[in-house]
Amino acid sequence: MCLSIIFYLSSRPANTLPVLWCSNMDKVLHGLEYGALSLLIFRAVFLPDFYHIPHTSLLRNILYIFLFCLVFAATDEVHQIYVPGRAADVRDWLFDVAGTALALAYCWYCTGGGRHGRKGRGQSGKGAGKKL
């Protein structure tokens, strides 16, 4: 659904887009939309066992999500070449990548990535932090 919304918004001609109150506000919106996309994909990949993710699976899937969002953002920018009044912009793509990276770093932090012997939510005592 999020991919469809991004595609729809990038398909809108420039004269139908709202006027932004700040000159760089579009860059912030690019980061937010791709941050939200990566959060939703991350949650879908690890549903329902969000707090018991094996370390190797976590790292590999974060990389896959990052690469997917990176490629989708690039194709979205190329797509905008064919929309009246729009153009492909490398800076927009960089903000897409930055939004994705920040969101996935947040996911990494929240799931305890990089910490050995981490305790998941609701775990304590012996055996806490073992891979399931």
KAZI-V597889 format. One record per run of one state. SS is the DSSP state (h for helix, s for strand, l for the rest). FROM is the first residue (numbers start at 1). LEN is the number of residues. Records with the same first field share a line. If there is no record, write none. Layout:
BEGIN
SS->FROM-LEN  FROM-LEN
END
This chain:
BEGIN
l->1-1  12-2  17-8  47-8  83-7  111-22
h->2-10  14-3  25-22  55-28  90-21
END
